[in-house]
Amino acid sequence: MRQFFVLSALGILGLLSCSQNPNALISGDWQVVSITSDAPLPEYQLEDFQFSFTEDGQYSYTGNLYYREAGSYYIQSSYLYTSDTLNEAAAEKVVQIIKLTKDSLFLRMADETLMKLAPKGSGD
């Protein structure tokens, strides 16, 4: 009987953790803490790369060389889809979410570049 209770409790915890709203997890300001790629990368400063997401599906991004975009996003399965509304000619972008927790976000770009992010101001 005790084993049944423990297994039931673990099952319930597993269901709760799987059902977390990804928009709630990604919501907030994120700072890129590392970028890795097999391809050569241009010179950059990590502090130039920042993302902000709201729980209601809005995002903004700043990158190197004063690049900026903003618009709407949604998460489906393990993919993050963004639609930049600052640049009318921009097509929807998709990146793979490798990891999403309250304190880390790992994104894999189409060119296999991996960005690791932490909440802004977390000191990582």
C-alpha positions as CSV (number, residue, x, y, z in Angstrom):
1,M,0.0,0.0,0.0
2,R,2.9,2.4,0.9
3,Q,4.5,1.7,-2.5
4,F,1.2,2.6,-4.3
5,F,1.0,5.9,-2.4
6,V,4.6,6.8,-3.3
7,L,4.1,5.9,-6.9
8,S,0.9,7.8,-7.1
9,A,2.5,10.9,-5.6
10,L,5.4,10.7,-8.1
11,G,3.0,10.3,-10.9
12,I,1.0,13.3,-9.9
13,L,4.2,15.4,-9.5
14,G,5.3,14.3,-13.0
15,L,1.9,15.3,-14.5
16,L,2.1,18.7,-12.8
17,S,5.6,19.4,-14.0
18,C,4.7,18.4,-17.6
19,S,1.6,20.6,-17.6
20,Q,3.4,23.9,-16.8
21,N,2.4,26.6,-19.1
22,P,5.5,27.3,-21.4
23,N,4.4,31.0,-21.8
24,A,4.6,31.4,-18.0
25,L,8.1,29.8,-17.9
26,I,9.5,31.9,-20.7
27,S,7.9,35.1,-19.6
28,G,10.4,37.7,-18.4
29,D,13.7,39.2,-19.4
30,W,16.5,36.9,-20.6
31,Q,20.2,37.5,-21.1
32,V,22.3,35.4,-23.4
33,V,25.2,33.9,-21.3
34,S,26.9,31.8,-24.0
35,I,26.7,31.2,-27.8
36,T,28.3,28.1,-29.4
37,S,28.5,27.2,-33.0
38,D,30.6,25.0,-35.3
39,A,30.7,27.9,-37.8
40,P,32.8,30.9,-37.2
41,L,30.9,33.7,-35.4
42,P,31.4,37.4,-35.9
43,E,32.8,39.4,-33.0
44,Y,30.2,40.2,-30.4
45,Q,29.5,41.1,-26.8
46,L,27.2,38.7,-24.9
47,E,25.4,41.6,-23.1
48,D,24.2,42.8,-26.6
49,F,21.9,39.8,-26.8
50,Q,18.7,40.1,-24.8
51,F,15.2,38.6,-25.1
52,S,12.0,39.7,-23.4
53,F,8.8,37.6,-23.4
54,T,5.4,38.4,-22.0
55,E,2.9,35.7,-20.9
56,D,0.4,37.0,-23.5
57,G,2.6,36.2,-26.5
58,Q,4.7,39.3,-27.2
59,Y,8.5,39.4,-27.4
60,S,11.4,41.7,-28.2
61,Y,15.0,40.8,-29.1
62,T,18.1,42.8,-29.4
63,G,21.3,41.5,-30.9
64,N,24.7,42.6,-32.0
65,L,25.2,45.6,-34.3
66,Y,22.1,47.3,-32.9
67,Y,19.8,44.6,-34.4
68,R,16.3,44.7,-32.9
69,E,13.0,42.9,-33.5
70,A,9.7,42.6,-31.7
71,G,6.3,41.1,-32.3
72,S,4.4,38.0,-31.3
73,Y,5.5,34.5,-30.4
74,Y,4.0,31.1,-29.6
75,I,5.4,27.8,-28.4
76,Q,4.3,24.6,-30.0
77,S,5.9,21.3,-28.9
78,S,9.5,22.1,-28.5
79,Y,9.7,25.0,-30.9
80,L,9.5,28.7,-30.4
81,Y,7.9,30.6,-33.3
82,T,8.3,34.4,-33.6
83,S,6.8,36.9,-36.0
84,D,8.7,40.2,-36.2
85,T,6.3,43.2,-36.6
86,L,9.1,45.8,-36.8
87,N,10.2,44.6,-40.2
88,E,7.2,44.1,-42.5
89,A,9.3,41.9,-44.8
90,A,10.3,39.4,-42.1
91,A,9.1,35.9,-42.3
92,E,8.1,33.8,-39.3
93,K,11.2,32.3,-37.6
94,V,11.4,29.1,-35.7
95,V,14.0,27.9,-33.2
96,Q,14.1,24.7,-31.2
97,I,13.8,24.9,-27.4
98,I,16.3,22.5,-26.0
99,K,15.6,23.4,-22.4
100,L,13.1,25.7,-20.7
101,T,13.0,26.2,-16.9
102,K,12.4,29.2,-14.7
103,D,16.2,29.8,-14.6
104,S,17.5,28.6,-18.0
105,L,16.5,28.7,-21.7
106,F,18.6,26.9,-24.3
107,L,17.7,27.7,-28.0
108,R,19.1,25.9,-31.1
109,M,19.0,28.0,-34.3
110,A,18.5,26.5,-37.7
111,D,22.3,26.8,-38.3
112,E,23.0,24.7,-35.2
113,T,24.1,27.7,-33.2
114,L,23.2,27.1,-29.5
115,M,22.2,30.1,-27.3
116,K,22.1,29.6,-23.5
117,L,20.1,32.2,-21.6
118,A,19.5,33.0,-18.0
119,P,17.0,35.4,-16.4
120,K,18.4,39.0,-16.7
121,G,20.1,40.1,-13.5
122,S,20.6,36.5,-12.2
123,G,24.3,36.9,-12.2
124,D,25.0,34.0,-14.6
